[in-house]
Each structure stands twice: as C-alpha cells, then as structure tokens.
Amino acid sequence: MTAAIVDDAIRSRMSVRAFLPKDVAREDIEAILDVASRAPSGTNCQPWKVYVLQGASRDALVDKTCAAHDAIRANPELAAQYQEEYDYYPAQWVSPYIDRRRKNGWGLYGLLGIGKADKDKMHVQHQRNFRFFDAPVGLMFTVDKVMGRGSLVDYGAFLQNIMVAARGRGLHTCPQAAWNGFSSIILPHIGAGEGEMLVCGMSLGYADPDAPVNTFHTPRVPVADFTRWME
C-alpha cells in the first residue's frame, strides 16, 4: 500500500448530487460495510446500525418523504411536526462558519442557475436529497439513544470509512443530514426500534459524469489555518 492510493481515495471523495441508474452489487455494499466496521469506537462499542434501502423500499420512502416535504412547502406550520432529534447545526451561526456555509450554498445554486428569489427551484433542488439524488442505494444510520455523544464521534469515523471504501470500488456517496428532520417517517419505515435515533442518511451509487452539479467541488482551508504547532 502506498500513501498515494489512500490519499487519492480521500481526495476524490465528494458529495455527489446526481447518480446513474446503475445497480450496485450487494457484495460490494457488504464489503464496504465490512471494512468500514474497522472504524475505532470508544471501548469498542461499535454503536452503528445500518439500514440499506433498494428497490421498492427505497422508492416508498422517497414517496413518503417527498410528500411531507411538499406539504410543508404548502403549509409551513407543519414543519413543527418534523424535528431533528439532535442539533446537527448550531443554533446561532458565527464567522467563519456562516461564511463558509453561504459560499457553499450560493456556489452550488449559482452553478445550477438558481437565484435567491427562485423559491420553487430551491424547493425542487432541496428535494433531490429525499430522492437520494437518483442513487439506487439509500443508507440510513441509527444509534441507540442510550449511548452518549461520544458515539457520534465514533460514527463519524465509520461514515468516513464507508465513503472512502466506496471510492476504492469506483462508487460515490453523498452523506445527508437533510433526512434527520423526517425521522418520524423514516424510523417506522425501516423498522427501527423505539430506542433508536436517526444519525443521518447517505446516497450510494455510480456518479453521473455528465451532470453539471457534479462539477461542484468545495474548497478546504490550508492546514496552517487550523493547526497550531506546540513545541
């Protein structure tokens, strides 16, 4: 193994937002999850639980969630029925994080020709999340609520392993916190237990190389900006 192979898998990872209608072999999904399970976790608790949606189960969840998303658009008061079980984003944004968020959002929308006043187009694009961006495989990740916040740190390592392992097999992913607000729809659909909490969803498949949206690449700040050397 060389550093270049590992580095390439990491650097080529991106949030793909348009997938080809090409099936993903079950053995590839199983192999990805198997190697991803080597992620570290506190006292080896391995807190992750994974639900793989394909075919009819995937399509039914898409229909249910998109219907709820459309209903909220028609009646914003319904949003109160759909709440995240944990705070993924801060209650109050501050710089530099809000600046990066805005640059990311308007960079993507600008590429797609969506202006700040194009509410209908924004709604359609946001709903692409709930269609798994047309990926044939949807993944839902849960954790038992009894676990502490440290399990979410463990989960991050597990999710990153999935995304990198997918790249090693020519596949792409898109991790999605957008699903979290619809856990009341998702958890019963996947048969999750009463004590489980939705962590996030993920799209998995083969990227559409001709989709303009897949030319969107987010920048990263230099190492010097987030590192302090203590000697």
N, C-alpha and C positions, 0 to 999 in steps of 0.2 A: 504494500500500500504506500502511495506517495501522498504528500500533503496536497499536491495539485488536484488529485482526484476528489479528495474530501472538500477542498476549497471550492472546486467547480460545482459540486452538488449544492453547496450552501449558497454560493453567489448566483447560481442560476435559478434558485427558488424565488418565486414571485407570486403575488396574488392574482391568479388567472381569473378573468371575468367573462370568458367565452370558451366553451369546450366543444369538441367534436362529438357527434352521436356515435361514438365507437365504444363498444363494451370493454370493460376491464375484467380480466380473468380473476376468478375467485382466488386462485392460488397466489396471484400477485398481491391481492388485498391481504390475504392471510400472512404472506411472507413479510409484508410491510409492517403489519401489526405485531408480528412475532419479534422482528428486530427492534421495533420501537419500544417494546416492553423491557428492553435492556436499560431504559432511562433510569436514573437514580431516583430514589424516593426515601424520605425520612424513615429510618428503621425498616426499610424495605416494605413499607405498607402497600405500595402499588395501588393507589387509590382510584385508578382509571376504570371506567366501564364504557364500552363502545357498542353502538348500535349501527349496523350497516343497512342502509336503505337502497334498494334497487327495484326496478320494475314497478309493479302495482303499488307496493308500499311507499315507494318514493313518490310516485305520481299522486297518490291520495293525500300525502302530507303537503305536497306543493299546492294542491287544490284548496285544502282547508286553510292553510296559512295565507295564501294569496287572497282568499275570500275575506278573511279577517282584516288583512291589510287594506283592502278596498273599502271595507265597512268603516274603518277608522277614518279614511280619507273623506268619506261621505258624512260621517258624524264623529268629529274629534273627541267628543265626550267618552266614546267607547274605549279610548286609549287607557283609561283608568283600569280597565279590566285586564290589561296586558302589561304586567310589570316584571322587570328583571328581578331575579332572586338575590343577586349581589351586584354591587356597584362596579361595573367594568370601567367606566369613565368617571372623572372627578365631578363633584357637584358644582364646583366653580373652576373654570379654566384660567390659567395664568400663562404668561410668556415664559419660556419659548414654546411650550406645548401647544397652546392655541394657535400660534403662528404656523407651526408645522401642520397642524390639523387643517387649517384653512388652505394652506398651499396644496396639501394633498387633495382635498375635496374639490377645489376650483380647478386644479390641474387636470383631474380626471374629467370633470364636467366640461371643461373647456375643450378637451380633446374630442368629446362626444358632441360638441356643439350645443351644450345645454347652458343657458344663461340663468342669472339669478332670479329672473321673473318667470322662468319656464317651469312652473309647479307641476304641470301634468307630466312633462318629460322627466322631472326629478322623481316623481312617484313611480313611473314605469321603470326607470333605471334602478331605483332602490328595491323594487320588487324583484329584480333579477336575482337578488340574494335568495329570495324564497322560491326561486326556480332552480336553485343550485347552479345558476349560470349555464343551464342546459347540460351539466355534467351528468353522466349516467349513474354515478355513485354519490350518495349523500351519507355523511357520517355524523352521528350525534354522540356527544360525550357527556357523561354524567359523573357525579361524585356523591357519595353518601353525605348527607347533611351533618352527620355526627362528626365528620372529620374537621380538622382545624384549617385555618387559612394557609398554613404551610403546604397543604395538599395541592393548592392552586399553583404554588411554585413548582412542585413535582410535576404537575400536569403540563406546565409549560415545556419542560424538558421532553416529556412524552410526545406532545404535539409536534415539537420541532423535529424529533426523530422520525415521525410519520412523514413530514413534509420532505425531509432530506432523503429518506428511503424511497419515497415516491419518485424523486428526481433520478435516483440511481436506476430506476426502471423505465425511464422515459415518460413518466407521468407528471402531472402538475396538480396543484391544490389551491384552495382559497379558504383560509380559516375565517370563520364568520361569527362574530358576536351579535350580528343583527338578529339572529334567531332567538336570542335569550329572552326577549320580551314576550315571546309566544310559547313559553314553556308549558302553559296550561293546555295548549293544543298538542304540543309535541310529546310530552311525557306520557299521557294516556295512549297516544298513537303508537309509541314504540314499546309500550308495556313496561315502563319503568316502575320501580317500586315506590311506595309512598315516601320513603326516606331519601329519595334521590333528588339531586338538584342538577339542572342543566348547566354545563360549563360553557359550551359553545357548539357550533356546527362546523362542518367542513365539506367543501366540494372536492371531488376527486375524479380525474379523468385525463384525457389527452387534450392539450391546448389546441385551440383553433389558430393556426399560424397566420391566417389571413384577416383575423378580426382586429380592427384598429385599436380597440380597447386594450388589447394585449401588448401594445407598444408602450403602454404607460408604465414607467419604472420610477419608483420612489427613490429619492436620494438618501444618503446617510451622512451624518456629520462626521468629521475627521476624528480619529482616535484621540488626538490632542485635546479635543473639545470636551470629552467626557472622562478623561483619565488624569489622575494626579499621581506622580511617582514619589513615593515616600522613601527617603534614604537616610 
